[in-house]
Amino acid sequence: MADQQAQDPVFQIQRVYLKDLSLEQPNSPAILLEQEQPTVDIQLGVDAQPVAEGIFEITVSATVQTKIQDKTVFLVEAKQAGIFEIRNLPEDQMGAILGIACPQIVYPYLRGNVADVIQRGGFPPVHLAEINFQAMYEQQQANAAGQPAPTLAQ
């Protein structure tokens, strides 16, 4: 019986935490008086790192930059991470677990923290869109294989 338990698949969240967060307003207060609507640029990323045997840290990062012409209104850089215990899963499933399932768990925390820090900075909150991590993962796999990527439909 103990041997059976040792081979059972394990997928557990150990912890979700805010790893890094910064807000910069390099052109305040003058830029706050501008009437022009700023442009918003959002970049997202996912990183998976082994921490110990069967333990992985998954980090979802976001960079949100708003500009009026060439001047930054604000810049937010955030990294939300989770520690996951993942054992006894087939090797061919690990990429999808690390690239899709884990980021889907971590991302809502990142969304909330980014919206909160922007609002605390005196701006209307920017709500990051829902992300299709499966499509993002498939695109990364296709790019790595040098094939045309499927389109990201959201």
MIZAVEX-649639 format. One record per residue: chain; x, y, z of N, C-alpha, C in turn; residue number from 1. Coordinates in pm, 1 decimal. Example, Ala and Ser with C-alpha at 12.3 -4.5 7.8 and 13.67 -1.06 7.14 Angstrom:
MIZAVEX-649639
["A",[1319.0,-569.0,780.0],[1230.0,-450.0,780.0],[1320.0,-330.0,780.0],1]
["A",[1285.0,-225.0,708.0],[1367.0,-106.0,714.0],[1290.0,3.0,787.0],2]
end
This chain:
MIZAVEX-649639
["A",[82.1,-119.5,0.0],[0.0,0.0,0.0],[86.9,126.5,0.0],1]
["A",[195.0,125.0,76.5],[284.0,241.6,82.2],[348.8,266.5,-53.7],2]
["A",[381.4,155.5,-125.2],[440.2,172.0,-258.1],[341.8,239.8,-352.9],3]
["A",[213.6,204.9,-341.5],[111.0,266.1,-426.7],[102.0,415.6,-399.4],4]
["A",[103.0,455.6,-272.2],[95.6,597.9,-237.8],[218.0,673.3,-287.9],5]
["A",[333.0,608.2,-287.0],[456.0,672.9,-333.0],[450.1,702.2,-482.9],6]
["A",[369.3,626.1,-557.2],[359.7,643.4,-701.3],[239.7,728.2,-743.9],7]
["A",[150.6,761.7,-651.9],[33.5,842.4,-685.8],[77.9,980.6,-731.8],8]
["A",[13.1,1034.9,-834.9],[46.7,1171.5,-877.1],[17.8,1271.6,-765.3],9]
["A",[105.1,1370.5,-752.8],[89.3,1476.2,-652.5],[95.4,1610.6,-724.1],10]
["A",[-4.3,1695.3,-696.2],[-4.1,1833.4,-745.0],[-63.1,1918.1,-632.8],11]
["A",[23.3,1991.2,-563.5],[-21.8,2071.4,-450.3],[39.8,2209.9,-456.2],12]
["A",[-40.9,2308.2,-418.2],[10.1,2444.2,-404.2],[69.7,2455.3,-264.4],13]
["A",[196.5,2491.1,-257.0],[261.0,2511.6,-127.1],[240.4,2655.1,-78.5],14]
["A",[252.1,2749.8,-173.9],[241.3,2890.9,-136.6],[229.3,2975.7,-261.6],15]
["A",[153.1,3085.2,-252.1],[146.7,3186.4,-356.9],[191.0,3316.9,-291.4],16]
["A",[282.1,3388.8,-355.8],[336.0,3509.7,-293.0],[375.0,3614.5,-397.3],17]
["A",[376.0,3740.0,-352.7],[419.7,3851.8,-435.3],[571.0,3857.8,-426.3],18]
["A",[638.6,3832.7,-537.6],[784.6,3823.3,-538.0],[850.9,3958.9,-559.8],19]
["A",[789.9,4043.2,-643.8],[850.7,4172.2,-675.8],[740.8,4266.1,-723.1],20]
["A",[748.2,4391.8,-681.3],[648.7,4489.7,-723.7],[711.0,4628.6,-719.4],21]
["A",[698.8,4702.3,-830.0],[747.2,4840.7,-830.4],[651.8,4928.4,-910.6],22]
["A",[641.2,5051.8,-866.7],[562.4,5154.4,-935.2],[651.7,5276.7,-948.9],23]
["A",[663.0,5324.9,-1071.3],[742.2,5445.8,-1095.9],[655.0,5548.3,-1166.5],24]
["A",[667.3,5673.7,-1122.6],[600.8,5786.5,-1188.2],[708.1,5893.3,-1213.3],25]
["A",[795.5,5867.4,-1310.3],[912.6,5954.3,-1327.0],[880.4,6097.2,-1369.7],26]
["A",[764.6,6121.8,-1428.9],[734.1,6255.6,-1478.8],[623.6,6325.9,-1399.2],27]
["A",[593.6,6273.4,-1281.5],[494.4,6339.6,-1195.6],[561.2,6456.6,-1125.5],28]
["A",[491.1,6562.4,-1097.6],[347.2,6580.9,-1113.9],[307.8,6642.0,-1248.5],29]
["A",[403.0,6692.9,-1325.1],[368.2,6766.9,-1447.5],[282.6,6683.5,-1543.0],30]
["A",[315.9,6556.3,-1560.8],[244.3,6474.1,-1658.3],[99.1,6450.0,-1615.6],31]
["A",[71.3,6463.2,-1486.7],[-64.8,6440.9,-1437.3],[-159.9,6551.8,-1481.5],32]
["A",[-104.3,6663.3,-1525.7],[-187.5,6774.5,-1571.6],[-221.4,6763.2,-1720.0],33]
["A",[-158.9,6668.4,-1790.0],[-185.4,6648.0,-1932.9],[-329.0,6600.7,-1953.1],34]
["A",[-391.9,6648.6,-2059.0],[-529.4,6610.3,-2090.3],[-534.9,6493.4,-2190.6],35]
["A",[-425.1,6469.0,-2258.4],[-421.9,6364.9,-2360.2],[-433.6,6226.0,-2296.2],36]
["A",[-502.5,6135.6,-2367.1],[-515.7,5998.4,-2318.2],[-382.2,5925.2,-2335.6],37]
["A",[-336.6,5855.2,-2232.6],[-211.3,5781.5,-2246.2],[-230.6,5650.4,-2323.9],38]
["A",[-121.9,5603.5,-2381.0],[-122.1,5470.0,-2440.7],[-78.8,5371.8,-2332.0],39]
["A",[-126.9,5249.2,-2341.6],[-94.6,5147.2,-2241.9],[-28.7,5030.1,-2312.6],40]
["A",[86.3,4988.4,-2261.1],[157.3,4872.6,-2314.1],[170.1,4770.8,-2200.9],41]
["A",[126.1,4647.6,-2227.1],[129.6,4542.6,-2125.8],[209.0,4424.0,-2180.6],42]
["A",[307.3,4381.7,-2104.8],[389.0,4264.7,-2140.0],[374.4,4161.4,-2028.4],43]
["A",[354.2,4036.2,-2066.5],[340.7,3928.2,-1968.9],[444.7,3820.6,-1995.4],44]
["A",[483.2,3750.4,-1889.5],[577.5,3640.7,-1904.1],[553.3,3534.3,-1798.7],45]
["A",[599.2,3413.4,-1827.6],[588.9,3300.9,-1734.8],[725.6,3235.4,-1726.4],46]
["A",[766.2,3201.2,-1604.4],[893.8,3133.4,-1583.6],[871.8,3019.5,-1484.6],47]
["A",[933.3,2906.2,-1508.9],[925.8,2791.3,-1419.0],[1067.1,2748.4,-1382.6],48]
["A",[1092.7,2735.3,-1253.1],[1224.6,2695.5,-1205.6],[1211.1,2583.4,-1103.0],49]
["A",[1292.5,2476.7,-1115.5],[1292.6,2375.7,-1010.0],[1358.7,2433.7,-884.7],50]
["A",[1301.1,2401.9,-768.9],[1355.0,2450.0,-641.6],[1422.2,2335.3,-567.1],51]
["A",[1357.8,2220.7,-568.0],[1409.0,2099.2,-505.5],[1342.1,1982.7,-578.4],52]
["A",[1372.3,1862.0,-539.3],[1311.9,1744.9,-602.3],[1159.8,1751.7,-589.9],53]
["A",[1090.5,1763.7,-704.7],[944.7,1766.8,-705.3],[883.2,1900.2,-665.3],54]
["A",[965.5,2003.4,-643.8],[917.1,2135.4,-601.8],[957.4,2237.2,-708.8],55]
["A",[859.7,2316.5,-753.4],[884.3,2414.0,-860.1],[830.0,2550.2,-820.4],56]
["A",[903.4,2655.0,-862.3],[854.5,2791.3,-848.2],[809.0,2837.7,-985.8],57]
["A",[683.5,2881.8,-993.1],[627.4,2936.1,-1116.3],[608.2,3085.1,-1094.3],58]
["A",[663.9,3166.9,-1182.1],[653.0,3312.1,-1170.4],[581.7,3367.0,-1293.5],59]
["A",[477.1,3445.5,-1267.7],[408.0,3516.0,-1375.5],[441.4,3663.5,-1357.2],60]
["A",[494.2,3725.9,-1461.9],[535.7,3865.6,-1451.5],[454.6,3952.7,-1546.0],61]
["A",[438.3,4078.1,-1504.4],[367.6,4175.7,-1588.0],[442.2,4307.9,-1581.1],62]
["A",[450.7,4372.5,-1695.6],[501.6,4509.2,-1703.7],[391.6,4591.9,-1769.0],63]
["A",[347.0,4694.5,-1698.7],[242.6,4782.8,-1749.9],[302.5,4922.3,-1757.6],64]
["A",[309.0,4976.4,-1879.4],[364.6,5110.5,-1897.1],[263.2,5196.7,-1971.0],65]
["A",[234.9,5313.1,-1914.6],[148.8,5409.1,-1983.0],[234.5,5529.9,-2018.7],66]
["A",[208.6,5581.5,-2139.2],[285.6,5696.5,-2188.6],[192.1,5797.6,-2251.1],67]
["A",[231.8,5923.5,-2243.2],[172.2,6029.6,-2322.8],[285.5,6078.8,-2411.0],68]
["A",[267.5,6058.4,-2540.2],[373.2,6079.5,-2638.8],[492.9,5993.8,-2598.4],69]
["A",[607.5,6052.8,-2568.7],[723.2,5970.1,-2532.6],[754.9,5975.6,-2383.9],70]
["A",[664.4,6032.7,-2303.9],[689.2,6044.7,-2159.2],[605.9,5943.5,-2081.3],71]
["A",[671.5,5875.3,-1989.4],[604.8,5774.8,-1907.6],[515.4,5841.5,-1804.5],72]
["A",[389.7,5797.6,-1798.8],[298.3,5840.0,-1692.9],[325.8,5753.7,-1571.1],73]
["A",[317.0,5621.7,-1588.4],[359.4,5530.9,-1482.8],[406.8,5399.7,-1542.8],74]
["A",[489.4,5331.5,-1464.8],[543.7,5201.5,-1502.9],[529.2,5109.9,-1382.2],75]
["A",[462.2,4997.6,-1401.4],[448.5,4896.7,-1296.8],[515.2,4768.8,-1345.6],76]
["A",[599.8,4714.3,-1260.2],[661.0,4584.7,-1286.8],[626.8,4495.3,-1168.2],77]
["A",[568.7,4380.1,-1196.5],[524.7,4291.5,-1089.6],[556.7,4147.1,-1124.1],78]
["A",[592.5,4070.9,-1019.8],[613.9,3927.0,-1033.2],[538.4,3858.0,-919.9],79]
["A",[446.8,3772.2,-958.5],[371.1,3691.7,-863.4],[420.0,3548.8,-880.3],80]
["A",[446.5,3481.0,-771.2],[502.7,3346.9,-780.7],[423.2,3248.0,-697.4],81]
["A",[441.1,3123.8,-730.9],[381.8,3015.6,-654.1],[481.0,2901.9,-644.3],82]
["A",[476.9,2832.8,-531.1],[558.0,2713.4,-513.4],[462.9,2594.7,-519.1],83]
["A",[494.3,2500.6,-606.2],[409.2,2385.3,-630.4],[487.9,2256.9,-608.9],84]
["A",[422.6,2161.4,-544.6],[478.8,2027.2,-534.7],[415.7,1944.3,-645.6],85]
["A",[499.6,1891.7,-733.9],[451.7,1814.0,-848.4],[537.4,1688.1,-856.7],86]
["A",[474.4,1574.6,-833.6],[547.5,1447.3,-833.3],[469.4,1339.8,-906.8],87]
["A",[543.9,1245.2,-960.7],[488.1,1123.5,-1020.1],[391.7,1150.9,-1135.2],88]
["A",[419.8,1255.6,-1211.3],[341.5,1281.9,-1331.5],[424.3,1240.2,-1452.5],89]
["A",[358.1,1192.0,-1557.3],[434.0,1157.1,-1678.1],[511.4,1278.4,-1730.2],90]
["A",[632.5,1253.3,-1774.1],[720.7,1360.9,-1820.5],[656.4,1443.8,-1931.6],91]
["A",[578.5,1378.9,-2018.6],[516.9,1452.3,-2129.6],[404.7,1545.6,-2083.7],92]
["A",[361.7,1534.4,-1959.1],[259.3,1625.2,-1905.3],[318.6,1741.3,-1825.5],93]
["A",[445.5,1730.6,-1788.1],[506.6,1832.2,-1701.4],[509.4,1970.2,-1765.9],94]
["A",[539.5,1978.8,-1894.9],[544.3,2109.4,-1960.7],[411.5,2181.6,-1953.7],95]
["A",[303.1,2108.4,-1978.4],[170.1,2169.6,-1973.1],[132.9,2208.4,-1830.8],96]
["A",[168.7,2125.7,-1733.0],[138.3,2159.0,-1592.4],[212.2,2287.6,-1553.9],97]
["A",[341.7,2294.3,-1586.2],[423.1,2411.1,-1549.5],[388.7,2534.5,-1633.0],98]
["A",[346.7,2514.8,-1758.0],[322.4,2627.6,-1847.4],[177.3,2671.5,-1857.2],99]
["A",[83.9,2587.7,-1809.6],[-58.4,2622.4,-1820.5],[-126.3,2620.5,-1683.6],100]
["A",[-126.9,2502.9,-1618.3],[-202.9,2487.2,-1493.7],[-151.9,2578.7,-1382.0],101]
["A",[-22.0,2579.1,-1359.3],[33.6,2661.5,-1250.3],[15.5,2811.7,-1275.8],102]
["A",[47.6,2863.2,-1396.3],[24.6,3006.1,-1420.1],[-122.2,3047.0,-1405.6],103]
["A",[-216.5,2957.5,-1440.2],[-358.2,2989.4,-1424.2],[-394.5,3009.0,-1277.7],104]
["A",[-325.6,2941.8,-1188.6],[-350.5,2956.6,-1044.6],[-289.1,3086.4,-993.1],105]
["A",[-170.0,3120.1,-1039.2],[-95.2,3236.8,-989.8],[-148.9,3368.7,-1047.1],106]
["A",[-190.4,3367.6,-1173.0],[-226.0,3490.6,-1245.7],[-333.3,3576.9,-1179.2],107]
["A",[-441.1,3522.2,-1124.5],[-540.6,3611.3,-1061.1],[-483.0,3695.6,-947.3],108]
["A",[-387.1,3642.7,-874.6],[-322.2,3719.7,-767.9],[-243.2,3836.2,-828.1],109]
["A",[-174.2,3809.0,-938.9],[-99.2,3913.6,-1008.5],[-193.0,4023.5,-1056.9],110]
["A",[-304.5,3984.3,-1118.1],[-402.1,4082.5,-1168.9],[-447.5,4175.9,-1056.9],111]
["A",[-482.2,4117.5,-943.3],[-529.3,4197.6,-830.7],[-423.2,4292.1,-777.6],112]
["A",[-300.8,4243.8,-764.6],[-192.9,4327.8,-712.6],[-157.7,4441.2,-808.0],113]
["A",[-158.4,4414.3,-938.2],[-128.2,4519.2,-1036.1],[-237.0,4626.7,-1033.0],114]
["A",[-363.2,4586.4,-1035.1],[-473.3,4684.3,-1030.3],[-465.8,4766.5,-901.8],115]
["A",[-434.3,4700.9,-789.9],[-428.6,4769.5,-661.5],[-316.6,4873.3,-656.7],116]
["A",[-196.7,4837.8,-701.1],[-85.3,4932.5,-692.2],[-106.8,5050.7,-786.4],117]
["A",[-167.9,5027.6,-901.6],[-195.2,5138.4,-993.4],[-296.9,5232.8,-930.0],118]
["A",[-398.9,5178.0,-869.0],[-499.6,5261.2,-803.2],[-439.0,5335.9,-684.8],119]
["A",[-354.7,5271.8,-608.0],[-287.9,5338.1,-494.5],[-194.0,5448.5,-541.9],120]
["A",[-148.1,5437.6,-668.4],[-64.0,5541.4,-726.3],[-143.3,5662.2,-773.8],121]
["A",[-276.9,5656.9,-759.2],[-359.8,5771.4,-794.4],[-421.4,5763.7,-933.3],122]
["A",[-419.9,5646.3,-992.5],[-471.8,5629.6,-1128.5],[-591.3,5535.2,-1126.5],123]
["A",[-674.4,5543.0,-1230.7],[-778.9,5440.8,-1243.4],[-710.8,5304.9,-1260.0],124]
["A",[-763.4,5199.7,-1197.5],[-695.6,5070.5,-1207.6],[-693.0,5018.7,-1351.4],125]
["A",[-584.3,4953.4,-1384.6],[-571.8,4884.6,-1512.3],[-594.7,4737.1,-1481.4],126]
["A",[-698.5,4680.0,-1540.5],[-727.7,4539.5,-1517.4],[-669.4,4457.5,-1631.7],127]
["A",[-574.4,4372.4,-1597.4],[-514.6,4285.3,-1697.6],[-621.4,4189.5,-1748.9],128]
["A",[-620.2,4164.5,-1877.6],[-718.3,4075.9,-1939.3],[-695.7,3931.9,-1894.0],129]
["A",[-801.5,3853.1,-1905.3],[-785.8,3709.7,-1882.3],[-688.8,3656.4,-1987.6],130]
["A",[-609.1,3560.8,-1950.2],[-509.0,3504.9,-2040.6],[-542.0,3358.7,-2067.6],131]
["A",[-532.0,3320.3,-2193.5],[-545.6,3181.1,-2231.8],[-405.1,3121.4,-2226.9],132]
["A",[-368.6,3066.1,-2110.2],[-233.0,3014.4,-2093.7],[-206.3,2893.5,-2183.1],133]
["A",[-312.0,2820.9,-2219.4],[-291.0,2707.9,-2309.3],[-246.3,2757.6,-2446.5],134]
["A",[-313.5,2860.3,-2499.6],[-274.5,2915.8,-2629.4],[-134.4,2977.6,-2620.7],135]
["A",[-104.4,3044.1,-2510.5],[27.0,3104.9,-2490.9],[135.1,2995.7,-2489.0],136]
["A",[107.5,2886.8,-2418.8],[201.5,2774.9,-2410.8],[221.7,2710.5,-2548.0],137]
["A",[111.8,2688.0,-2619.7],[121.4,2627.8,-2752.5],[199.8,2716.8,-2848.3],138]
["A",[183.1,2848.0,-2836.1],[258.2,2940.7,-2920.2],[407.7,2932.9,-2887.6],139]
["A",[440.7,2926.9,-2758.4],[581.3,2915.4,-2718.9],[642.2,2784.6,-2770.1],140]
["A",[564.9,2676.1,-2763.0],[613.6,2547.2,-2811.6],[637.1,2552.8,-2962.3],141]
["A",[544.8,2614.0,-3034.9],[559.7,2626.2,-3179.9],[679.1,2713.4,-3215.2],142]
["A",[697.1,2823.3,-3141.2],[812.3,2911.2,-3166.3],[942.9,2837.1,-3141.3],143]
["A",[946.3,2756.2,-3034.9],[1067.3,2681.4,-3002.1],[1098.2,2577.2,-3109.3],144]
["A",[993.7,2524.0,-3170.9],[1011.6,2423.2,-3275.8],[1031.5,2486.9,-3413.4],145]
["A",[1021.5,2619.6,-3422.1],[1039.5,2689.9,-3548.2],[922.6,2673.7,-3643.6],146]
["A",[804.5,2647.4,-3588.2],[684.9,2629.1,-3669.5],[597.3,2752.6,-3655.6],147]
["A",[506.2,2772.7,-3750.1],[411.7,2882.5,-3734.5],[323.8,2857.9,-3612.5],148]
["A",[302.4,2960.8,-3535.5],[225.4,2948.3,-3412.1],[77.0,2956.1,-3439.1],149]
["A",[-2.6,2885.6,-3358.6],[-146.9,2904.8,-3368.6],[-182.2,3045.6,-3322.2],150]
["A",[-291.8,3098.2,-3369.2],[-329.8,3233.8,-3330.3],[-380.8,3233.4,-3187.8],151]
["A",[-356.0,3342.8,-3117.8],[-403.0,3357.6,-2979.4],[-544.9,3412.9,-2982.0],152]
["A",[-639.5,3328.2,-2966.4],[-781.1,3371.7,-2962.6],[-820.1,3387.7,-2816.9],153]
["A",[-876.3,3503.5,-2784.9],[-917.3,3525.3,-2645.1],[-1063.2,3552.9,-2637.4],154]
end
